[in-house]
Amino acid sequence: MTTIATQAQMRDVEFQEFDLKNGLHVIVHQDHSTPIVAVGVMYHVGSKNETPDRRGFAHFFEHLLFEGSDNIARGEFSKYVERAGGVLNANTTGDRTYYYEVLPSNQLDLGLWLESERMMHARVDQKGIDTQREVVKEERRQRYENQPYGSILIEVLKRAYKEHPYRWPTIGFMEDLNAANAQDFVDFYKSYYVPNNAVLVIAGDVDIKKALKEAGSYFGPIPRGSDIKRLQVVEPPLNGEVRDVVYDQIQLPAVVEAYRIPAYGSPDFYAVDMLNRLLSQGNSSRLQRSVKDEQQKALYLGSFTLPLEDPGLSIAFAVANAGVSPEDLEKAMDAEFERVRTEPISEKEVQRLRAQIETEFVTDNSRMAGIASNLASAYTFLGDAGMVNKEIARYMAVTPEDMLAAAQKYFIPANRVVLHYLPKNQQQ
């Protein structure tokens, strides 16, 4: 019943799109059901576009570009949105940086003006740089340095990649940000924050013709930037399991297993992502049920897929229950990975996963912010905004046989990094 009900709610996201002469791609989705509008701009720049001595620039700009512009006073950017009754935010990955506002629909001009100011002449100066350095330092301390097990991603990435810039986290390293001068930041801004490296999405209670016209009015005068040189690094295979021990300010040991997976959008990606869900997402998932509930080897267990433009990672981690050694915990986890490599996956389990994924798609596309982000991502990474309506079919087409083949190809010891987290007081 869940699958039938969910399928009935699946409606295509209708949109129109066109390109400005400066290379900016514009997508408009019209929906008059609620008097709100989402304005989002996705720049095709992330931490993989940084150099090894300037790690953290992409994420730093996520903060810096709220400082204001030639026409927006310092500290006023967010206040414009808040005074209009809206919300705003931004986020960065290894591949892209995304900014958005959700506003009352009569404030569309405000959202377009703010984002055009961000793109045309943001405030990139020493005062803003110094201010945001302190903000990023504090974020790094809270999320990574002072958080138990907070360094997992940092420790995994530097072992899972040797050549590719994915080997460093988006948060970067403070020594690089401290070493950079103002001109370094200006150069990064002028290189990547250009219309031909971005997509603008307008989603909500708007008139399509008017929205397209206003997008052209605000963004059309912005000069085209230089052509972007896309990264050509191909990470070599691991060719063998990588193992290490990390000592941290923790009380209970933990086990981390990170497997190399195919790039987002590639045929195998969807089978691998469904495998990851089968193993660890939800209380009825295999790792949760076996390792945590039945064997009680883990106090907490989680997993996530890094869906990256180049081959990414699937990371599973578990915190050991009191008295359980990391060796025993790893053995219990490995037994479940062995099962998906050797035993057929039941059609019932696949149907449950399909229903879960359908529900996620419906939920995501029930909000204007979700639609805007999905349209931007489909255009940027799948090469076609229309994939916003077709991607679910890729998941639905995955068979138990596809998942078994993917497990045998990717979820193998020779293709992973294994870390044992131990309390610092055990370090000799």
N, C-alpha and C positions, 0 to 999 in steps of 0.2 A: 504493500500500500504506500509506503514512503516513497519508493521510486516512482510510482505512477503519479502521485500527488506532486512530487518535485518536478517531474517532466512537464506536467501541465502548467507549472509556473515559469518554465524556461521560455523566455521571449527574447528574440533577437534584439540587440542594441542597434537601433537605426542611427545613422549619422551621415553627414556630408563632410567632405574634406577638399582642401585645395592648397596650393603652394604659393607663397608670396615670391616676388622676384628675387628677394634676398636669400631665399632658400628655406625660410621658416615654413614648416608644415602645420596646417591648421585643421583641426577636427572639431565639428560641432554636433552635439547630440541634443535634441529638443525633447523636453518632457515637462508638460504643464501640470503634472499632478501635485506638485508642491512648489510654492513660490520661492525657490532657492536656486542658486547657480553655483557651480564649482568651476573655478578657473585654475588650470594646472599647466605648468611648463616643465617638461622633462628634458634635461641636457644629457647628451650622450657622453658623459664624462664621470669617471669614478676613480677609485684608488688605483686601478690598473693603468691609468694614464699618467701616474706620477713617476718621477725618477727615484732611484734608490736613496738619493740624498735629500729628497723633499717629500717624504712619506707623510700622508695626512692632509695634503693640500685640498683634495676634493671635499672631505668632510669639514675642513676648516672653512671653506667657502660657504658651506651650508649655513654656518653661523655668521660669517662675515657679511653676507649679503642681506642681512636684516639690519645692518648699521644705518642704511639710508642711501641717498643718492644726491646728485646735484640739486634736485628739487624736493627732496624729502629730508627733513632735519634728522640729525642723529637721534636714534631711539624712538622715532615717530612711526616707523614702518608698521609695526604691529598695532599701534594705537589707532591708525586709520581703520583697520579691519574691525577692531574691537568696538570702536565708536559706532560703526555701521551695523553692529549686531552679528558679526561674522566670526569665524575662526580661521586659523592659518597654521601651517606647519611645513616641514621639509624633512627629507631623509636622503641618505646616501648609501650606495652599495659599492661593490667593486667595479660596477659597470655604468652607473648613472646617478644623477642627482635630480631630485624631484621637489618642486615647490608648488604649494597650492593654497587657495583660499576658498572657503565656502561662505557665500554671502546671500542676503536677500536678493532676489532676482532684479530688483530695481537698482542694485549697486554693481551691475556688470561692468560699467565703465571704470569703477574704482579698482576692481580686480585687474582689468586689462592695463590700466595706467600703472599700478604698482609693479606688475610683472614686466612691463615695457621699460620702466625705470631701472629695474634690477638688471635687465639685459643691456640697456643702452649706456647708462653711465652710473653704475653703482659706486658707492663711496668706498674706495680701496685705498686707505691711507694709514699712516703709522698709528694714529690714535685708535682707530678701529681694530687694527691688527693687534696692538698691545692689549686692548680690552678683551678681544675674543680668545687670545692665547690663554688668558687666565680662566675663561669659561671652559675651554677645551681641557685644560689641565685638570680642572675640578671634575669634569665629566669622566676623564680617564681614571682619576683616582676612585671615583664612586663606582664605576661600572666594571673596571678591570683590576685595579691594584688593591682596593680595600674590600673587595667582594670575594667571599669564599668560592673557590673554583672559577673565579672571574677571568682567569687567564687561559681558560681552555682553548678558546678560538685562536688566540695569539700563538699558543704553544703548538697547536695542531697545524696551523697554516705554514709555519716556518719549517716544518718537517715534511708536509705533504707536497710542497712546491720548492723547487730549487732554482728554476729559471724564470718562471712567470711572476709578474707583480702581485698576483693573488697571495704571494707568500707573506705579505704584510697586511695587517688589519686596516680597515677604513679609518679607525681612530688615529692611526699613525703613531709617530714617536715625537716626543716633545723636543728632543735634541735637534731634529730636522726643522721644526717650526721655529725654534729659537735661533737657528743658524741662518734662516732665510731673511733676506732684506725686503723692503717694500717693493722694489722693482721685480723681484721674483713673483710676488703675488700679482702684481699688475700684468706681468707676462702671461701667467696662468689664466687670468681672467680674460685677457684679450684673445687668447688662443682658443678657449673652449666655450666661453659664454657668448656665443655668436648665433645668429638666427639659423644658419645652415647646419648647426649642430644641436637643434632643438625641435621639439614638437609642442605646440600650444593646443590644449583641449579646453573647450567650453561645453559644459554639460548642465542642463537644467531648463528652467522656465524662461526660455529665450525664443526670439524669432530668428530663424536660421539666417535669413538674408541680412537682417540688421546686425547680427553677431559677426558674420563674416566681414561685413563692411567696417564695423568698428575695430575688429582685429587688424584689418589692413590699415586703418587710420593710425592706430597706436604703434603697430610693429613695422609697418611698411617702410618708414624712414630710417630704420636701423640698418647700417651698412652690413653687407655680407662680410663674413670673416674669411680668413685663409682656409684652404681645404684642410680637413683634419687627417692626419696620418694615423691610420688605424693600426693597432698593435698586431704584430705578426709572430709573437713568441708562441712556440709550440712546446708545451711541457713534456719532457720525455717520461716514459712509464716509470713507475716506482721500481719495478723489477725485483720485488722482494719486500717483505714486511719490515716496517720501521718501528722499533720499539724504544721506549725511553721511560724514565721515571722523573716526575716533577714533584718537588717538595713545596708545600704551600701552608699558609696559616689556616689549617683545617683540623677537625677532630676525627672525621671518618674518612677512610680511603675512598677513592673513586676510580672507575675504569672508563676510559674514553676509547672508542673505536671509530676511526674516520676512514671511509672508503672513497676512492676516486670514482666519480660518476660522469656520464656524458653531459655535454652542454645543454642548457635549457633550449627547448625547441627541437632538439634532435629526436629521431624516432625512439631510441632506447630510453630517453629521459623519462617518458611517461610510465613505462614499465618499472623503472627503478624507483620513481617517486611513489608509485602504488605499493611497491615492496616495503618501502620505508614506513608507509602508513600502516601496512599490515603488521609490521613488527612492533611498532611503538606508539601509534597515535590512538588514544582512547583507552578506556579501562578494559576493553575486551581484546586489545591488541596482544599479540603473542608474547612479546617481552614482558609487558605489564602483568599478564595473567600467569605466566610461568615463573619468571625470575622474581618478581615482586610479590605476587599474591600467593602462589602455591609453594614455592621454595623459600620465600621470605629472605632471599639473599640481598635484596636491594631496598633501601629506605625510600629512595627516589630514583626514577628512571625517565629519561627523555630522549628525544631524537629530533633532528631537523635536517632538511635538505637545503643546500645552498644552490639555488637555481641561477647559475651564472652563464654569461655569454660564451665563455670558454669553459672547458670541462671543470666541473665543480666538485663538491664533496657531499657525502651523506654522513652525518656525525651522530653516533649513539653514545650516550653516557649514563652511568649509573653510580649512585652513591651507596656504598656498602652498608648493610645493617650492622649493628654492633656485634663484634666478634667474628664477622665474615672477612676473610682475607681477600685482597684484590685478585689473587690467583683463582680462588673459588668463584668469585663473582664473574671473572672473565670466562671461566669454563662454562658457567651457566648461560651467559650471553651467547657464547660461541655455539652452543648446542642448538639455539634457535636459528642462527644464521646457517648452520649445517642443514637443518630441516628444510629451509626454503631452497637450498641448493640441490637437495636429493629427493624430496617428497613433492608430489603434485599438490598444487594449491586448489582447494575446493571451489566450485562455482559459487557456493553460498557465501564464502568469504569475499570473493571478487564482487558479488552483487552488493554486499554490505559496503565495500569500499566505493563502488560506483555511486551508491546512494549518498554516502558521505560527501563525495566530491561534488555531486549535483547540488546538494544543499549549500555547500560553500560558494559555488558559482552564483546561485540564486541570491544568497545573502549579500555577497559582494556587489552584485548588480542591482540591489535594491536601494543603494545609496548613490547620490550623485558623485560624491567623492570617490567611491569605489569604481563607478563607471569611467570617470575621468582618468583615474590611474590605470585602469585596465586597457583603455583605448591607447593611452600613451605607451604603455609597455608593449602592446601588440604591435604597434607601428615600429617602435624602436628595436625590438629584439626578434620579432617574428616577420618583420618586413612588410606587414600588411595589417592595417587597423581592423580589417574584416575578420582577422583571426580571433578577435574578441568573442565572436559567435561560433567559431569553428574549433577552438582549442578543446572544448569539453568533449567533442567527438573523438579526439585523439586518446583521451582517457578512457572513454566508453569502449573504444576498439581494442583495448589491451585485454588479452586472453590469459588464462592461467598458464598456458604454454609460453607466452611471451615473458611472463614474470619468472618462470623457472629458468628460461634461457638467460635472462638478465642477471638473475642471482648467480648463476654459474659463471658468468662473464665478469661481473663487477664485485660481488660480495664474496671475494676470496681473500685468504690471508696475504697473498703476494701483492695485493692491491690496496693495502691499508696501512694506517699509522695507529699504533696502540700505545696509549699512555696510562701509566699507573700514577695516580695522585696520592701522595702520602703526607702525613703530618710532618711539619718541619722538625719536630723533636725526634723523629726517627732517622734524620739525616746524620750520617757518620762522617 
